[in-house]
Amino acid sequence: MLLKDEVELLSRVSLFQGMQPSQLKLLAFTSKRLTFEQGDMLFMQNDPGDAAYVVLSGKAEVVIKSHDREVVLATLEKNAIIGEIAILCDVPRTAGVRAATRLETLCIEKEHMLKLIKEFPSMATALMQVLAERLANTTAALSECRSELSTLRGA
Amino acid sequence: MQDSNILRFTWRHSRKAQIYILFIVLASMPTYFLSLDLPKQIVNGPILGQGFEEPGAAQKFLHLKFSFFGFEFNLFDGIDLQRMQMLFALSGMFLTLIIINGLFKYYINTYKGRLGERMLRRIRFELVDKLLRFPVRHFRRVKSSEIASMVKDEVEPIGGFMGDAFVQPLFLGGQAMTAMAFILVQNLWLGLIALSMISVQFVIIPRLRRHLIRLGKERQITARQLAGRVGEIVEGINHVHVNDTSHYERADVSSRLAKIFYIRYELFQRKFFTKFLNNLLAQLTPFLFYVIGGYFALQGKIDVGQLVAVIAAYKDLPSPIKELIDWDQQRLDVQVKFAQVVEQFDVDSMLDESQQSLPGGPVPPLAFPVEVNNVVVSDDAGNTLLNRARLTIEKGQRIAVLGSSNSGADVLADTLVRLHVPDSGQVTFGGTDMFELNESFLGRRIGYSSGDVFLPQGTLRDSLLYALKHQPVAEREYSGPDQLARQSFIAEARETANSDLDFDADWLNFGHDVDPGERSYAVHRLLVGVLDACGLRDDVFTLGLRGKVDPELNPGFAERVLSARAILRQRMDELKLSGLIELFDPDTYANQATVGENLLFGTPVGDTFQPHNLMSNAYLHGILVKSGLEEMLVEKGIELAETTIGLFQDLPPDHELFNQLTFMDGERLPRYQALMRKVKQSGTASLAEDERSMLVELMFEYIEPQHRMGLVDADLKQKVLAARAAFKAELPEELREAISFYDPDNYNSAASVMDNLLMGRVTYGMARGPERVSDTVLSLLQELGLVDDVLGIGLEFDVGSGGKRLSSAQRQKVGLGRAIIKQPDLLVLNRVIGALDPRQQAAVVNDVMRLVNAQEDPPTVIWVLTNASLASHFDTVCMVAEGKVVEFGNREQLAEKKGAYAKLLEG
């Protein structure tokens, strides 16, 4: 897969929608290609977050450990972005991620991402819009949940 | 050097040689006088015809006679020669005398030169010898570079003078007197004129020069201080950078240079004025000769031949006189320098020579108990560091010394190895005051290290074994010319009171009881044991993998690396890890390597084929053009440059993201932008050769899997492979040494051990790829028993000036290694591993104690710890506070008592 394909792919990732093509190119170029064999951990739960990954091919599983049992929360496929919160703020990984098959990713390091944002404020605006949209969605979902909950309680 | 008078010093150390050379100088005088007299004879005799008035007249040639109390002795009757014959005979004799004079001069100069060099050698050695006996305290006040500049530069002219100290004045004085006497004999008046002018010179010139001496002294001191400052800048360069004080340093140096400049300028002014005056006086005399001598000659009071001879003799007179004055000047100058240096090296309470005398036999073990009796130590400022400290150390104790950083705990440790001199109280070993003990006891029976380790440049092995080099353990055998050279070395060394110990002898005080064939193995085991205990093994192993080996010097190792290479490939296959390495194959394009590496397919040796020099190499350029690769790389280079410019043009040139870009940096980007504009306007054909090269160079650094621009296609690969083959096949003789080609079946001496094991590249972008590869390599090397060899290569690592190529933690570990490698009776360790992280510190303390305990006669240990929790490895605890030992005893018992140690444990 060439740089331009990666750019194409990144443009489909919701987080990066709204970014200029030239910024996406630079983002792709400064990211590195990282391949995991089946079973390799991308990162463990509670690890400090230092990078986000975009799946180029293969499948990844999000796993958490609860009471010594492993629970697979979700399976991610091509175009999915993994651990994006980590590159925007300092939080430990909330879950672990494992390669379910041979997994090709584009690894976006937090350090590089922050440098790019610093250089291109428009990138920050674009990111903010996406995050705000997500927040709006989450808030809407939350209030829907709340109203359903109160309906249930009221019943 | 008790003597600061240079003439006395010289006389004392070179009396015989000086007297001998004086005789030679005297012996040279008669011929010199004769050569002055001959011109007169030639002019008056054959040329003007004196004694040849009648045709066919003959004169005696070489008629030697002298009179003694009225008796005439005829030594040789001489030969009758006619006028023409006489001319040739006398001229021939003149030539002979000139040659003899020249030979005398040559011999005398060589002899004097050697004499001077010997004296210089003596002085330098004596200075260094004193340096080695300076009290430790003195080094807190002196700058190393100032001392170095004294030993190296300042004494240099002194040595040169010493050769001339007595000979020069005699030789020149003799010459001047001969010439003077000659002139006086010829004509009293002319002689008196010359004499009076010379007296004027002798009186005036030294007066003028008195200032020069003062200035010379100032110049010496300021120059020395400059050397000291430059040394300080070098040693403290990191502090200059982190504090942004480079301008402050520049200003300092500039003001010092200004001072030196003005001193020197004044010096020159006075010097050349003196020279001018001197020359004037010298030239005045011939003027008087011409006027007065000419007058007498016209009057017929002296003959013309006499006048010619006087003038000829006078021509020779000013130069000895001038040189004589120079000599005196030099004497004063050098006397000042010598006194200066002697004063600097005249230090109080220097170690007596007997304290460093070589012991005749093995050094007996250290006597216990070690007692510290009411020892008071204070620093230069008068602060009390140890205040009546008392301590008794019994043989076999393991003592952890604990105390805060200014408690005096480290001073206590340093006092035990004589690095502090007590103001009062004493330290005794088995009842003997430590200052009565020879340094060999302390240096061989006590192992010491502190956290502050200085390593002279050399290999890691040398650094560790340094602690075992006390004196030669065996003479080195020499034969043939080497033996003669060695004998000459000994003779010269004794002549100049230098050390005649053989630096190339076997100094290693270890394993000489082992069978010679197994000694190097024993030394290796010793070193590896120390590496293990000091936590240096991993460091040295990594250095070893990065090291280079000459297969000709170590054929067995290269062979085994080659077989390891084969097994590694198999192993990677079995473990399904083969995707992690891309192997080098002469017939395949290596995707993980740059285009340039693929082209050369070898390791550059020296500068010729380093990436930045590739395009300026005519041979390589020719290959590229011929194969059509140049054309292609220019095209691809344009594409690469365009894409890169597109990516990065919005970033400032110093942006950190440029670090990501391996083939271009922010500074060069504008040049490529200009290039691209040119291509757009006038087409590729318009590019000059160096512009094309810029584009090719860009492509040389390109790696497809890393940069992912799709520039390496099948066509390019094929062309690169063809060029690679051509490059190797046609490589001219003189370039063969500049590259070592990759060869899957051979050892590449220019590449590291690791590169030789892989003979390929770790694949880019495989998660945990490099770790997995190195884990596999390590376990393979262990199985094959190659770890020791790799450690051996790592031990050959050059630690750099002051050990600066090692980290501070590594230096501390080496210091610790030096202390334990001696297998001492007493081990004194003073906050020795403070630069290590706590986990490593615990491991090192544990491993060192285990190694030490495993020894046949385990040493007594005193370890000043930075971390109280490490005390669990020791049976005894010594608590130090405010310069006193406040608690001392069994660790477990102290932990029970409610004392300082128990408090420390509670935290």
Interface residues (C-beta under 8 A of the other chain):
Chain A: M1 L2 L3 K4 E6 S22 K25 L26 F29 T30 K32 R33 L34 T35 F36 E37 D40 L42 H112 K115 L116 E119 F120
Chain B: T643 G646 L647 F648 D650 L651 H655 E656 L657 Q660 P705 Q706 H707 R708 M709 G710 Y764 G765 M766 A767 R768
